[in-house]
C-alpha cells in the first residue's frame, strides 16, 4: 500500500505524536539536547507545508545522532522514535518505525501499543502495524 499524499501527512503526524508521547524519557536524561524535539517539530512543520523535506531529513539525522549519545536504551529508543517520525516526511515507511521505537521506550509496551492504535484512523492501521 502506497498512501496518498493526505494519508502520508496523517501518518507523519501520527509518527510525531507517537514520538512525542515518549520524548520526555530522552529529555529526562539530556534536558539540554533538543535535537529529538526539533525533529518532531520539523515534521509537524513539514505537514503544514512550511518546511522542505531536506530540512526535515537533516533534523531526522540529528535526532538519530542524539540517540547515539543517549545514556539508556529507553532514552535511545525515544530519540530514535523522533528521528523516524521526521524521516517519515521523506519516506512514509518510517512511520511504523517511529511507533516501534516509541513502544521500545515505553515502560508498558502493550498500553503504548493500544494508545498508538487509538491515535490513528482505522483505515491506516494495516499500514502502520502491518
N, CA, C and O atoms as a GROMACS GRO file, in nm:
protein
  520
    1UNK      N    1   0.083  -0.118   0.000
    1UNK     CA    2   0.000   0.000   0.000
    1UNK      C    3   0.088   0.124   0.000
    1UNK      O    4   0.171   0.142   0.088
    2UNK      N    5   0.068   0.208  -0.098
    2UNK     CA    6   0.136   0.338  -0.100
    2UNK      C    7   0.032   0.444  -0.067
    2UNK      O    8  -0.060   0.468  -0.145
    3UNK      N    9   0.047   0.508   0.048
    3UNK     CA   10  -0.052   0.607   0.089
    3UNK      C   11  -0.056   0.727  -0.005
    3UNK      O   12   0.045   0.766  -0.064
    4UNK      N   13  -0.174   0.785  -0.019
    4UNK     CA   14  -0.188   0.909  -0.095
    4UNK      C   15  -0.126   1.022  -0.013
    4UNK      O   16  -0.096   1.004   0.105
    5UNK      N   17  -0.108   1.140  -0.073
    5UNK     CA   18  -0.041   1.249  -0.001
    5UNK      C   19  -0.110   1.287   0.131
    5UNK      O   20  -0.042   1.318   0.229
    6UNK      N   21  -0.241   1.284   0.134
    6UNK     CA   22  -0.312   1.317   0.259
    6UNK      C   23  -0.281   1.214   0.368
    6UNK      O   24  -0.256   1.249   0.483
    7UNK      N   25  -0.284   1.086   0.330
    7UNK     CA   26  -0.253   0.981   0.428
    7UNK      C   27  -0.106   0.984   0.469
    7UNK      O   28  -0.073   0.952   0.583
    8UNK      N   29  -0.019   1.023   0.376
    8UNK     CA   30   0.123   1.038   0.410
    8UNK      C   31   0.136   1.142   0.522
    8UNK      O   32   0.208   1.120   0.620
    9UNK      N   33   0.067   1.254   0.506
    9UNK     CA   34   0.073   1.359   0.609
    9UNK      C   35   0.013   1.309   0.742
    9UNK      O   36   0.068   1.337   0.849
   10UNK      N   37  -0.098   1.236   0.734
   10UNK     CA   38  -0.159   1.180   0.856
   10UNK      C   39  -0.063   1.084   0.927
   10UNK      O   40  -0.051   1.087   1.049
   11UNK      N   41   0.003   1.000   0.849
   11UNK     CA   42   0.099   0.907   0.908
   11UNK      C   43   0.218   0.980   0.968
   11UNK      O   44   0.271   0.940   1.071
   12UNK      N   45   0.261   1.088   0.903
   12UNK     CA   46   0.372   1.168   0.958
   12UNK      C   47   0.331   1.232   1.090
   12UNK      O   48   0.408   1.234   1.186
   13UNK      N   49   0.210   1.286   1.096
   13UNK     CA   50   0.161   1.344   1.221
   13UNK      C   51   0.149   1.238   1.330
   13UNK      O   52   0.186   1.261   1.445
   14UNK      N   53   0.097   1.123   1.292
   14UNK     CA   54   0.084   1.014   1.388
   14UNK      C   55   0.221   0.972   1.440
   14UNK      O   56   0.238   0.950   1.560
   15UNK      N   57   0.319   0.961   1.352
   15UNK     CA   58   0.454   0.926   1.395
   15UNK      C   59   0.508   1.031   1.492
   15UNK      O   60   0.574   0.998   1.590
   16UNK      N   61   0.480   1.158   1.463
   16UNK     CA   62   0.523   1.266   1.553
   16UNK      C   63   0.457   1.254   1.689
   16UNK      O   64   0.522   1.271   1.792
   17UNK      N   65   0.327   1.223   1.691
   17UNK     CA   66   0.254   1.206   1.816
   17UNK      C   67   0.312   1.089   1.896
   17UNK      O   68   0.330   1.098   2.018
   18UNK      N   69   0.340   0.979   1.827
   18UNK     CA   70   0.400   0.862   1.894
   18UNK      C   71   0.534   0.898   1.956
   18UNK      O   72   0.562   0.862   2.071
   19UNK      N   73   0.617   0.967   1.881
   19UNK     CA   74   0.749   1.005   1.932
   19UNK      C   75   0.737   1.102   2.049
   19UNK      O   76   0.806   1.089   2.150
   20UNK      N   77   0.649   1.198   2.033
   20UNK     CA   78   0.632   1.299   2.137
   20UNK      C   79   0.582   1.236   2.268
   20UNK      O   80   0.613   1.285   2.377
   21UNK      N   81   0.506   1.131   2.257
   21UNK     CA   82   0.449   1.065   2.374
   21UNK      C   83   0.557   1.008   2.467
   21UNK      O   84   0.532   0.993   2.586
   22UNK      N   85   0.674   0.977   2.414
   22UNK     CA   86   0.782   0.921   2.496
   22UNK      C   87   0.906   1.011   2.502
   22UNK      O   88   1.007   0.974   2.560
   23UNK      N   89   0.897   1.128   2.442
   23UNK     CA   90   1.014   1.215   2.432
   23UNK      C   91   1.068   1.258   2.568
   23UNK      O   92   1.187   1.283   2.583
   24UNK      N   93   0.980   1.267   2.666
   24UNK     CA   94   1.025   1.306   2.800
   24UNK      C   95   1.126   1.207   2.858
   24UNK      O   96   1.205   1.243   2.945
   25UNK      N   97   1.123   1.083   2.810
   25UNK     CA   98   1.221   0.983   2.857
   25UNK      C   99   1.361   1.025   2.816
   25UNK      O  100   1.454   1.019   2.896
   26UNK      N  101   1.377   1.068   2.692
   26UNK     CA  102   1.507   1.117   2.646
   26UNK      C  103   1.542   1.246   2.719
   26UNK      O  104   1.653   1.262   2.770
   27UNK      N  105   1.446   1.338   2.724
   27UNK     CA  106   1.474   1.470   2.781
   27UNK      C  107   1.506   1.465   2.930
   27UNK      O  108   1.573   1.555   2.982
   28UNK      N  109   1.459   1.363   3.000
   28UNK     CA  110   1.495   1.348   3.142
   28UNK      C  111   1.644   1.323   3.159
   28UNK      O  112   1.703   1.362   3.260
   29UNK      N  113   1.705   1.258   3.060
   29UNK     CA  114   1.849   1.229   3.066
   29UNK      C  115   1.934   1.336   3.000
   29UNK      O  116   2.048   1.359   3.039
   30UNK      N  117   1.878   1.401   2.900
   30UNK     CA  118   1.953   1.501   2.824
   30UNK      C  119   1.867   1.627   2.806
   30UNK      O  120   1.826   1.659   2.695
   31UNK      N  121   1.840   1.699   2.916
   31UNK     CA  122   1.749   1.814   2.907
   31UNK      C  123   1.798   1.926   2.816
   31UNK      O  124   1.717   2.005   2.766
   32UNK      N  125   1.926   1.935   2.794
   32UNK     CA  126   1.979   2.042   2.708
   32UNK      C  127   1.986   2.002   2.561
   32UNK      O  128   2.015   2.086   2.476
   33UNK      N  129   1.959   1.877   2.531
   33UNK     CA  130   1.969   1.828   2.393
   33UNK      C  131   1.831   1.830   2.328
   33UNK      O  132   1.746   1.746   2.356
   34UNK      N  133   1.811   1.928   2.242
   34UNK     CA  134   1.679   1.945   2.181
   34UNK      C  135   1.668   1.884   2.042
   34UNK      O  136   1.569   1.908   1.972
   35UNK      N  137   1.767   1.807   2.000
   35UNK     CA  138   1.762   1.751   1.864
   35UNK      C  139   1.640   1.663   1.839
   35UNK      O  140   1.577   1.678   1.735
   36UNK      N  141   1.604   1.572   1.927
   36UNK     CA  142   1.483   1.493   1.901
   36UNK      C  143   1.356   1.579   1.898
   36UNK      O  144   1.270   1.559   1.812
   37UNK      N  145   1.344   1.673   1.991
   37UNK     CA  146   1.226   1.760   1.992
   37UNK      C  147   1.220   1.843   1.864
   37UNK      O  148   1.113   1.860   1.807
   38UNK      N  149   1.334   1.892   1.819
   38UNK     CA  150   1.336   1.970   1.694
   38UNK      C  151   1.297   1.884   1.575
   38UNK      O  152   1.236   1.934   1.480
   39UNK      N  153   1.330   1.756   1.577
   39UNK     CA  154   1.290   1.665   1.469
   39UNK      C  155   1.138   1.650   1.464
   39UNK      O  156   1.078   1.652   1.357
   40UNK      N  157   1.077   1.636   1.581
   40UNK     CA  158   0.930   1.626   1.587
   40UNK      C  159   0.867   1.756   1.539
   40UNK      O  160   0.771   1.754   1.463
   41UNK      N  161   0.921   1.868   1.582
   41UNK     CA  162   0.869   1.998   1.538
   41UNK      C  163   0.886   2.013   1.387
   41UNK      O  164   0.798   2.069   1.320
   42UNK      N  165   0.996   1.965   1.334
   42UNK     CA  166   1.022   1.978   1.190
   42UNK      C  167   0.920   1.901   1.108
   42UNK      O  168   0.870   1.952   1.007
   43UNK      N  169   0.888   1.779   1.148
   43UNK     CA  170   0.792   1.702   1.069
   43UNK      C  171   0.654   1.764   1.079
   43UNK      O  172   0.578   1.762   0.981
   44UNK      N  173   0.619   1.819   1.194
   44UNK     CA  174   0.490   1.888   1.206
   44UNK      C  175   0.485   2.009   1.111
   44UNK      O  176   0.383   2.035   1.048
   45UNK      N  177   0.595   2.081   1.103
   45UNK     CA  178   0.602   2.197   1.015
   45UNK      C  179   0.597   2.153   0.869
   45UNK      O  180   0.536   2.222   0.786
   46UNK      N  181   0.659   2.041   0.836
   46UNK     CA  182   0.651   1.986   0.700
   46UNK      C  183   0.508   1.952   0.663
   46UNK      O  184   0.463   1.981   0.552
   47UNK      N  185   0.435   1.892   0.756
   47UNK     CA  186   0.295   1.856   0.730
   47UNK      C  187   0.214   1.981   0.695
   47UNK      O  188   0.124   1.975   0.612
   48UNK      N  189   0.246   2.092   0.757
   48UNK     CA  190   0.177   2.218   0.730
   48UNK      C  191   0.220   2.280   0.597
   48UNK      O  192   0.160   2.377   0.551
   49UNK      N  193   0.323   2.224   0.536
   49UNK     CA  194   0.372   2.276   0.408
   49UNK      C  195   0.471   2.390   0.422
   49UNK      O  196   0.500   2.459   0.324
   50UNK      N  197   0.524   2.409   0.542
   50UNK     CA  198   0.612   2.522   0.567
   50UNK      C  199   0.760   2.487   0.579
   50UNK      O  200   0.842   2.571   0.617
   51UNK      N  201   0.795   2.362   0.546
   51UNK     CA  202   0.934   2.320   0.555
   51UNK      C  203   0.960   2.215   0.449
   51UNK      O  204   0.876   2.128   0.424
   52UNK      N  205   1.077   2.222   0.387
   52UNK     CA  206   1.112   2.125   0.283
   52UNK      C  207   1.162   1.994   0.341
   52UNK      O  208   1.208   1.988   0.455
   53UNK      N  209   1.154   1.890   0.260
   53UNK     CA  210   1.194   1.756   0.304
   53UNK      C  211   1.341   1.753   0.344
   53UNK      O  212   1.376   1.686   0.442
   54UNK      N  213   1.428   1.823   0.272
   54UNK     CA  214   1.571   1.815   0.304
   54UNK      C  215   1.600   1.869   0.444
   54UNK      O  216   1.687   1.816   0.513
   55UNK      N  217   1.529   1.971   0.486
   55UNK     CA  218   1.548   2.025   0.621
   55UNK      C  219   1.499   1.926   0.726
   55UNK      O  220   1.562   1.908   0.830
   56UNK      N  221   1.387   1.861   0.697
   56UNK     CA  222   1.332   1.763   0.790
   56UNK      C  223   1.424   1.641   0.799
   56UNK      O  224   1.444   1.586   0.907
   57UNK      N  225   1.479   1.600   0.687
   57UNK     CA  226   1.574   1.488   0.688
   57UNK      C  227   1.696   1.520   0.775
   57UNK      O  228   1.743   1.435   0.850
   58UNK      N  229   1.745   1.643   0.764
   58UNK     CA  230   1.859   1.683   0.847
   58UNK      C  231   1.823   1.675   0.995
   58UNK      O  232   1.904   1.634   1.078
   59UNK      N  233   1.701   1.715   1.029
   59UNK     CA  234   1.655   1.705   1.168
   59UNK      C  235   1.645   1.559   1.211
   59UNK      O  236   1.675   1.526   1.326
   60UNK      N  237   1.603   1.472   1.120
   60UNK     CA  238   1.596   1.328   1.150
   60UNK      C  239   1.735   1.273   1.180
   60UNK      O  240   1.754   1.201   1.278
   61UNK      N  241   1.832   1.308   1.097
   61UNK     CA  242   1.969   1.262   1.120
   61UNK      C  243   2.022   1.313   1.255
   61UNK      O  244   2.091   1.240   1.327
   62UNK      N  245   1.988   1.438   1.289
   62UNK     CA  246   2.032   1.494   1.417
   62UNK      C  247   1.970   1.418   1.534
   62UNK      O  248   2.036   1.394   1.635
   63UNK      N  249   1.843   1.382   1.522
   63UNK     CA  250   1.778   1.304   1.629
   63UNK      C  251   1.844   1.168   1.645
   63UNK      O  252   1.861   1.119   1.757
   64UNK      N  253   1.881   1.107   1.534
   64UNK     CA  254   1.950   0.977   1.542
   64UNK      C  255   2.089   0.993   1.605
   64UNK      O  256   2.135   0.904   1.676
   65UNK      N  257   2.154   1.105   1.579
   65UNK     CA  258   2.282   1.131   1.644
   65UNK      C  259   2.261   1.147   1.795
   65UNK      O  260   2.342   1.100   1.875
   66UNK      N  261   2.153   1.214   1.834
   66UNK     CA  262   2.121   1.227   1.976
   66UNK      C  263   2.097   1.090   2.038
   66UNK      O  264   2.135   1.066   2.153
   67UNK      N  265   2.033   1.002   1.963
   67UNK     CA  266   2.008   0.866   2.013
   67UNK      C  267   2.139   0.795   2.044
   67UNK      O  268   2.149   0.721   2.142
   68UNK      N  269   2.239   0.818   1.961
   68UNK     CA  270   2.369   0.753   1.986
   68UNK      C  271   2.435   0.807   2.113
   68UNK      O  272   2.517   0.740   2.174
   69UNK      N  273   2.398   0.929   2.152
   69UNK     CA  274   2.453   0.990   2.273
   69UNK      C  275   2.372   0.958   2.398
   69UNK      O  276   2.414   0.992   2.509
   70UNK      N  277   2.258   0.896   2.382
   70UNK     CA  278   2.169   0.871   2.496
   70UNK      C  279   2.228   0.769   2.592
   70UNK      O  280   2.295   0.674   2.550
   71UNK      N  281   2.205   0.788   2.721
   71UNK     CA  282   2.268   0.701   2.820
   71UNK      C  283   2.194   0.572   2.853
   71UNK      O  284   2.252   0.484   2.918
   72UNK      N  285   2.070   0.558   2.811
   72UNK     CA  286   1.993   0.436   2.844
   72UNK      C  287   1.924   0.384   2.718
   72UNK      O  288   1.900   0.461   2.624
   73UNK      N  289   1.890   0.257   2.715
   73UNK     CA  290   1.817   0.203   2.600
   73UNK      C  291   1.683   0.273   2.577
   73UNK      O  292   1.644   0.296   2.462
   74UNK      N  293   1.612   0.307   2.683
   74UNK     CA  294   1.482   0.375   2.666
   74UNK      C  295   1.501   0.514   2.608
   74UNK      O  296   1.425   0.556   2.520
   75UNK      N  297   1.601   0.586   2.654
   75UNK     CA  298   1.628   0.720   2.600
   75UNK      C  299   1.672   0.711   2.454
   75UNK      O  300   1.634   0.794   2.372
   76UNK      N  301   1.752   0.611   2.423
   76UNK     CA  302   1.793   0.589   2.284
   76UNK      C  303   1.672   0.564   2.197
   76UNK      O  304   1.660   0.623   2.089
   77UNK      N  305   1.582   0.478   2.242
   77UNK     CA  306   1.463   0.446   2.163
   77UNK      C  307   1.374   0.569   2.146
   77UNK      O  308   1.316   0.588   2.039
   78UNK      N  309   1.361   0.650   2.249
   78UNK     CA  310   1.279   0.770   2.238
   78UNK      C  311   1.335   0.866   2.133
   78UNK      O  312   1.260   0.922   2.054
   79UNK      N  313   1.466   0.884   2.133
   79UNK     CA  314   1.527   0.972   2.032
   79UNK      C  315   1.515   0.912   1.893
   79UNK      O  316   1.493   0.985   1.796
   80UNK      N  317   1.529   0.781   1.881
   80UNK     CA  318   1.512   0.716   1.750
   80UNK      C  319   1.368   0.730   1.701
   80UNK      O  320   1.345   0.745   1.581
   81UNK      N  321   1.272   0.724   1.792
   81UNK     CA  322   1.132   0.746   1.753
   81UNK      C  323   1.117   0.883   1.688
   81UNK      O  324   1.049   0.897   1.587
   82UNK      N  325   1.180   0.983   1.747
   82UNK     CA  326   1.173   1.118   1.691
   82UNK      C  327   1.242   1.124   1.554
   82UNK      O  328   1.192   1.189   1.462
   83UNK      N  329   1.355   1.058   1.542
   83UNK     CA  330   1.425   1.055   1.414
   83UNK      C  331   1.343   0.991   1.304
   83UNK      O  332   1.337   1.042   1.193
   84UNK      N  333   1.279   0.880   1.336
   84UNK     CA  334   1.196   0.813   1.236
   84UNK      C  335   1.069   0.893   1.206
   84UNK      O  336   1.021   0.892   1.093
   85UNK      N  337   1.016   0.961   1.305
   85UNK     CA  338   0.900   1.046   1.279
   85UNK      C  339   0.936   1.152   1.176
   85UNK      O  340   0.862   1.174   1.080
   86UNK      N  341   1.050   1.217   1.195
   86UNK     CA  342   1.093   1.319   1.099
   86UNK      C  343   1.123   1.258   0.963
   86UNK      O  344   1.090   1.317   0.860
   87UNK      N  345   1.184   1.141   0.961
   87UNK     CA  346   1.217   1.075   0.834
   87UNK      C  347   1.093   1.036   0.755
   87UNK      O  348   1.101   1.012   0.634
   88UNK      N  349   0.978   1.030   0.820
   88UNK     CA  350   0.853   0.998   0.752
   88UNK      C  351   0.820   1.101   0.645
   88UNK      O  352   0.753   1.070   0.548
   89UNK      N  353   0.867   1.223   0.662
   89UNK     CA  354   0.844   1.324   0.558
   89UNK      C  355   0.907   1.280   0.426
   89UNK      O  356   0.851   1.305   0.319
   90UNK      N  357   1.020   1.216   0.434
   90UNK     CA  358   1.092   1.171   0.314
   90UNK      C  359   1.036   1.039   0.262
   90UNK      O  360   1.008   1.026   0.143
   91UNK      N  361   1.020   0.941   0.351
   91UNK     CA  362   0.971   0.808   0.313
   91UNK      C  363   0.869   0.764   0.418
   91UNK      O  364   0.901   0.750   0.536
   92UNK      N  365   0.747   0.745   0.374
   92UNK     CA  366   0.636   0.717   0.466
   92UNK      C  367   0.656   0.590   0.548
   92UNK      O  368   0.598   0.576   0.656
   93UNK      N  369   0.734   0.497   0.498
   93UNK     CA  370   0.754   0.372   0.571
   93UNK      C  371   0.834   0.389   0.701
   93UNK      O  372   0.852   0.292   0.775
   94UNK      N  373   0.882   0.509   0.728
   94UNK     CA  374   0.947   0.534   0.857
   94UNK      C  375   0.844   0.546   0.969
   94UNK      O  376   0.880   0.529   1.086
   95UNK      N  377   0.719   0.574   0.938
   95UNK     CA  378   0.617   0.594   1.042
   95UNK      C  379   0.604   0.473   1.135
   95UNK      O  380   0.606   0.491   1.257
   96UNK      N  381   0.592   0.351   1.082
   96UNK     CA  382   0.584   0.237   1.174
   96UNK      C  383   0.708   0.221   1.262
   96UNK      O  384   0.699   0.172   1.375
   97UNK      N  385   0.824   0.261   1.210
   97UNK     CA  386   0.947   0.252   1.289
   97UNK      C  387   0.942   0.350   1.406
   97UNK      O  388   0.987   0.319   1.516
   98UNK      N  389   0.887   0.469   1.382
   98UNK     CA  390   0.872   0.566   1.491
   98UNK      C  391   0.787   0.507   1.602
   98UNK      O  392   0.821   0.518   1.720
   99UNK      N  393   0.677   0.443   1.564
   99UNK     CA  394   0.589   0.382   1.664
   99UNK      C  395   0.659   0.267   1.737
   99UNK      O  396   0.646   0.253   1.858
  100UNK      N  397   0.732   0.186   1.663
  100UNK     CA  398   0.800   0.072   1.723
  100UNK      C  399   0.906   0.119   1.824
  100UNK      O  400   0.917   0.062   1.933
  101UNK      N  401   0.982   0.222   1.788
  101UNK     CA  402   1.081   0.274   1.883
  101UNK      C  403   1.013   0.338   2.004
  101UNK      O  404   1.064   0.329   2.116
  102UNK      N  405   0.900   0.404   1.982
  102UNK     CA  406   0.827   0.462   2.095
  102UNK      C  407   0.782   0.352   2.191
  102UNK      O  408   0.790   0.368   2.313
  103UNK      N  409   0.735   0.240   2.136
  103UNK     CA  410   0.696   0.128   2.222
  103UNK      C  411   0.817   0.072   2.298
  103UNK      O  412   0.806   0.035   2.414
  104UNK      N  413   0.931   0.068   2.232
  104UNK     CA  414   1.053   0.019   2.298
  104UNK      C  415   1.094   0.110   2.413
  104UNK      O  416   1.152   0.065   2.511
  105UNK      N  417   1.065   0.238   2.400
  105UNK     CA  418   1.099   0.334   2.505
  105UNK      C  419   1.002   0.328   2.622
  105UNK      O  420   1.039   0.357   2.736
  106UNK      N  421   0.880   0.290   2.594
  106UNK     CA  422   0.773   0.294   2.696
  106UNK      C  423   0.793   0.187   2.803
  106UNK      O  424   0.851   0.082   2.778
  107UNK      N  425   0.744   0.217   2.922
  107UNK     CA  426   0.754   0.119   3.030
  107UNK      C  427   0.649   0.010   3.018
  107UNK      O  428   0.669  -0.102   3.066
  108UNK      N  429   0.536   0.040   2.954
  108UNK     CA  430   0.429  -0.058   2.934
  108UNK      C  431   0.402  -0.069   2.784
  108UNK      O  432   0.326   0.010   2.728
  109UNK      N  433   0.463  -0.166   2.721
  109UNK     CA  434   0.458  -0.181   2.575
  109UNK      C  435   0.315  -0.202   2.527
  109UNK      O  436   0.273  -0.140   2.428
  110UNK      N  437   0.239  -0.286   2.593
  110UNK     CA  438   0.102  -0.314   2.549
  110UNK      C  439   0.013  -0.191   2.561
  110UNK      O  440  -0.067  -0.164   2.471
  111UNK      N  441   0.027  -0.117   2.669
  111UNK     CA  442  -0.051   0.006   2.685
  111UNK      C  443  -0.012   0.108   2.578
  111UNK      O  444  -0.097   0.179   2.525
  112UNK      N  445   0.117   0.116   2.548
  112UNK     CA  446   0.164   0.210   2.446
  112UNK      C  447   0.108   0.171   2.309
  112UNK      O  448   0.064   0.258   2.234
  113UNK      N  449   0.109   0.044   2.278
  113UNK     CA  450   0.054  -0.004   2.151
  113UNK      C  451  -0.094   0.031   2.140
  113UNK      O  452  -0.138   0.080   2.036
  114UNK      N  453  -0.169   0.008   2.244
  114UNK     CA  454  -0.312   0.041   2.242
  114UNK      C  455  -0.332   0.191   2.224
  114UNK      O  456  -0.419   0.233   2.147
  115UNK      N  457  -0.253   0.270   2.295
  115UNK     CA  458  -0.261   0.416   2.282
  115UNK      C  459  -0.230   0.458   2.138
  115UNK      O  460  -0.300   0.542   2.081
  116UNK      N  461  -0.126   0.400   2.079
  116UNK     CA  462  -0.090   0.434   1.941
  116UNK      C  463  -0.204   0.401   1.845
  116UNK      O  464  -0.234   0.480   1.756
  117UNK      N  465  -0.265   0.287   1.862
  117UNK     CA  466  -0.377   0.247   1.775
  117UNK      C  467  -0.492   0.347   1.784
  117UNK      O  468  -0.559   0.374   1.684
  118UNK      N  469  -0.515   0.400   1.901
  118UNK     CA  470  -0.624   0.496   1.920
  118UNK      C  471  -0.596   0.630   1.853
  118UNK      O  472  -0.688   0.708   1.830
  119UNK      N  473  -0.471   0.658   1.823
  119UNK     CA  474  -0.434   0.786   1.763
  119UNK      C  475  -0.446   0.788   1.611
  119UNK      O  476  -0.434   0.893   1.550
  120UNK      N  477  -0.469   0.673   1.551
  120UNK     CA  478  -0.461   0.659   1.406
  120UNK      C  479  -0.596   0.617   1.349
  120UNK      O  480  -0.664   0.532   1.406
  121UNK      N  481  -0.637   0.677   1.236
  121UNK     CA  482  -0.760   0.629   1.172
  121UNK      C  483  -0.750   0.480   1.139
  121UNK      O  484  -0.644   0.432   1.098
  122UNK      N  485  -0.857   0.409   1.159
  122UNK     CA  486  -0.861   0.263   1.140
  122UNK      C  487  -0.808   0.222   1.002
  122UNK      O  488  -0.740   0.121   0.990
  123UNK      N  489  -0.840   0.301   0.900
  123UNK     CA  490  -0.800   0.263   0.764
  123UNK      C  491  -0.648   0.259   0.745
  123UNK      O  492  -0.599   0.198   0.650
  124UNK      N  493  -0.575   0.324   0.834
  124UNK     CA  494  -0.429   0.328   0.822
  124UNK      C  495  -0.359   0.228   0.915
  124UNK      O  496  -0.237   0.215   0.912
  125UNK      N  497  -0.435   0.159   0.997
  125UNK     CA  498  -0.374   0.066   1.094
  125UNK      C  499  -0.300  -0.048   1.025
  125UNK      O  500  -0.195  -0.091   1.073
  126UNK      N  501  -0.353  -0.098   0.916
  126UNK     CA  502  -0.284  -0.208   0.846
  126UNK      C  503  -0.147  -0.163   0.797
  126UNK      O  504  -0.051  -0.240   0.804
  127UNK      N  505  -0.137  -0.040   0.750
  127UNK     CA  506  -0.008   0.012   0.705
  127UNK      C  507   0.085   0.030   0.825
  127UNK      O  508   0.202  -0.008   0.820
  128UNK      N  509   0.034   0.087   0.931
  128UNK     CA  510   0.117   0.122   1.046
  128UNK      C  511   0.159   0.002   1.129
  128UNK      O  512   0.269   0.000   1.184
  129UNK      N  513   0.072  -0.097   1.138
  129UNK     CA  514   0.100  -0.209   1.226
  129UNK      C  515   0.121  -0.340   1.153
  129UNK      O  516   0.138  -0.445   1.214
  130UNK      N  517   0.119  -0.333   1.020
  130UNK     CA  518   0.148  -0.447   0.936
  130UNK      C  519   0.049  -0.556   0.944
  130UNK      O  520   0.065  -0.658   0.876
   0.00000   0.00000   0.00000
